[in-house]
Amino acid sequence: MPAKRLLHWLGLHESKFCEWKHRYGKVNAHNGKIPRDWWLEDWEKQAILDYHRQHADDGYRRLTYMMLDADVVAVSPATVYRVLSQAGRLGRRWAKPSKKGKGFVQPLRPHEHPRIISDNGAQFIARDFKELIRLLGMTHVRTSPGYPQSNGKLERWHGTIKSECIRPGTPLCLEDARRLVTRWVEHYNHVRLHSALGYVTPADKLAEREATIYAQRDRKLEAAREQRQAKRHAARSAAAIESCAAAEPWDGRSGAAIALPALAN
């Protein structure tokens, strides 16, 4: 009997029959979740959560590159966001949209724009200050009165040093404040990853080491993907061998597979 006629009598579509024929002899696990090669492993998710617990004040993007540089785990910012979101670690419901990239154009190289931007304080409009600027071969730009957005980078610096250094440290005297600020400036320049610089430190940007850092991060990400893929393939191969061994029982005395009795119709 032709297969088409039989399928018509059974009320079965041809595509479904072809799908069953293609799956014939394979392990019946088609309804289960199939792990993809690039999916994170459990220890990687736990490492992200543990690192976030130690650096809860840093955003998920900065956290990603900090973990990459410290060889904790190699993942993308989107993956870190997803893991933290699923764990309920991102609860900023009223976060304002970022206005990054809408102000002063970031220089492409260190000292590309040798100029000073300041407000209109008496010290910045003094004759001696103008002479100093001239001797240094720089230019001086003053912001509009009553408009601090004209000097947004410095205002942002003030906000950062207040939120990350002054308020958490709570200096009790002038010497204490100097000690806190000196230590934090060192951390800011050599440890803290700067988002506007592509998540490298200002010291690395000044030394033009960002290309090397980016290349190292890319290599770590690719190596992590290949390692996950190799583990998934090894797990699949082991599962296939176990299923074949279970399907054909082995007779150790005769060295041949035991023939299973045929089922009666």
N, C-alpha and C positions, 0 to 999 in steps of 0.2 A: 504494500500500500504506500502511495507517495506520502512523504512527510507533510506536505501542505494540506492534503485532505484530512490526515489524522489530526493535525493542529486545528483545522476548522471544526471538526467534530467535537474536539475537546474544549473548544472556545478559548484557545491559548494563542497569544500573539506570537508571530515569528521571532520578533526581537527578544522576547522572554525565553523562547526555546534556545536561541543562539547563545544567550547569556548563560543559561544552565549548561549547555554543551561546552562552553568555554571553561566553566568552573568545574567540570566533571573531574573527579580524582583529586581535587585540591582540598585543603583544610577548610572546613565549614565555619569560617570566622568572618564572613562578609558583613555581618551586622554590627560587629564590634568597632571601637575606635581604633583607627590605624595610626600609630605614632609616626609623625613625619620626621625626616632626618634632621631637620633644623630645630625641632622642639627642644625646649630646655629640659634638663634633667632636674630631679628633685633637689639635689645638693646645690645646683646653681641658683634655684629660686630661694633656697634657704640662705645662701651666701649673700644674695642681694638684700634680703630682709635684715640679716644681721648687720651688714654694713650700713644700711639706712638707719638702724637703731643707734649706731655709733656716731652717725653724721646726720642727725635729723634736721638740722638747720639748713642743709644744702639742698638745692633743687635736684630733680631727677636727672636733668641733663649733666649738671656738674658732677653728680654722683656717678653717672655712667663712665665719664672719662677719668675720674679718680680711681674707680675700680679697674679700669683698663691699665692705667699707669702703674698701679700697685699690684697687678697680676692677681687680682681677686677673682674676677670672672669677666669674660669677654662677651659682651652683649651690646645691642644697640639701645639708644635712648628710648625708642618706642617700646622695646621689650621691658626695660626697667619701669617705665610708666605703667605698663599693663600689669606687671607683677605687683607693684605697690598699690595700684588701684584695686586689684582683686583682693589684696590683703587689707583694704580699708585704711591705707596709710596716707592717702591724698584726700584731705577733707576741706580744701579751700573753696568753699562754695561761693564766696563773694570776691574772688580774685579779679582784679581789674585787668583788662586786655593790655598786652605789652605794646609800648610805643617805641621799641627799639628800632633803629634804622631810619627814623624820621627826622633826625637832627643833623649834627655835624658829621661830615663824611670822614670815616676812619682812615688815617694815613696808611698807605700800603707798605711803607718802610719806616724804620725808626728815623726820627729827626727830619722827616720829609716836609713838615710844616713847622719851621723854627719860629714860633710866635708865642706870645703870652696873652691869654685872655683873662681879664679881671673886671671887677666892678669899678665904680667911680670913687673909691675911697681916696682920702687925701694923700696917702702914701703912694698911690698909683698915678696920681696926676702931678706929683712933685717933679721939679726940674732935674734933681739928681737921679730919679728913677728913669726919666727919659734919656739922660746921658748914658746910664748903664745899658739900657736897651740898644742904644746906638753903637756902643763899644762892642757889645756882644754880637752884633750883626743880626739882630732879631727884629721882629715887628711886634707892636703892641696893639691889641684890639680891646676896646672897652665895651661892656655890655650896655644895653639900654637901661636907663634908670627905672627902678621898680619892676624890672622884668627878669627874674632870676633864671628863666628858661633859656636866656641867651648864653648862659654859662652852665649848661645842664650837666656836663661831665664833672665839674667841681662840686656842684650841688649833689650829684649822685654819690660822689666820694664822701661828702659830709654825712649823707644818710647811711652809707655803708659802715663808716667808722663808728657812727653812733650806735647802730643796731648790733654790730658784731664785736665791738671792742669796749666802748665807753659804758653803755648800759649794762651788759652782762658782767663787766669787770668791776663796776661801781668804785672808782678811785676815791680814796678818803682824803688825799692831799695832793698838792702839785707834783711832788716827786713820784707818788704812786701813779698819777696820770701819765707822766712822762715815761715811766717804765712800761706801762700797759701799751701806750701808743707805739713806743719804739719796738716792742716785741711784735705787735700786730702788723706794723708796717713791713717788718722783715717777713712775716708770714704772708702778707698780701703780695709782696714782690716775688717771692721764691717758692711758695707752696700753693696758695689759693689759685684755682683755675679761673681765668677771667672769661666770661661769656662773650663779651664784645671782641675778644682777641681770638675766638675760635677754641676756647677752653684750653688755653695754655697760660702759663704764668707770664707776667710782664717781663721777668728776667729772660725767659726763653724767647719771647717775642723780640726783645731788644738785641739778643744775640743771634737772631734769625735761625733759631733751631726748630721752628714750627713744622717745617716740611719733614724733617727727620722724625718728629714726634707723630705726625699724622701717618707716616709710612709704617712706623712701629705699631700703631693702633690697628691699622688695616691688616697687618700680618697676624696680629693676635686674634682678630675677629675671624679671619679666614681659617686659621689653625683650629679655633674652637669649633667652627662649623664642620670642618673635616673630621674632627675627633668625634663629634656627635654622630655624624653620618656613619663612620666606621663602627661605632658601638651598636647603632641600629641594625646595620647589615649583619654584624656578628650575632646579634640576638635572633634575627630572622633565620639565619642559617642553622643555629642551634635548635630553634623550634621546628624547622623543617626536618632535621635529622631525627628528632624525638618522635615526630608524628609518623615518619616512615618506619621507625623501629617498632612503634606501637601497632602499626597496620600489618606488619609481617613478623609474627612471633618466630623466634630463632630456636632451633633444636641444637643444643651444644654438642650432643653425642654424634649425631649423623652429619653435622655441618651443613644442614640445609634448612630452608624455611619449612615450617609445618604447614601443610595444606589444610585449610579450614573447610569443614563440611559444607556442601551446597545446601542452600535453603530450599525447602519444598515449596512448590508453587501452590 
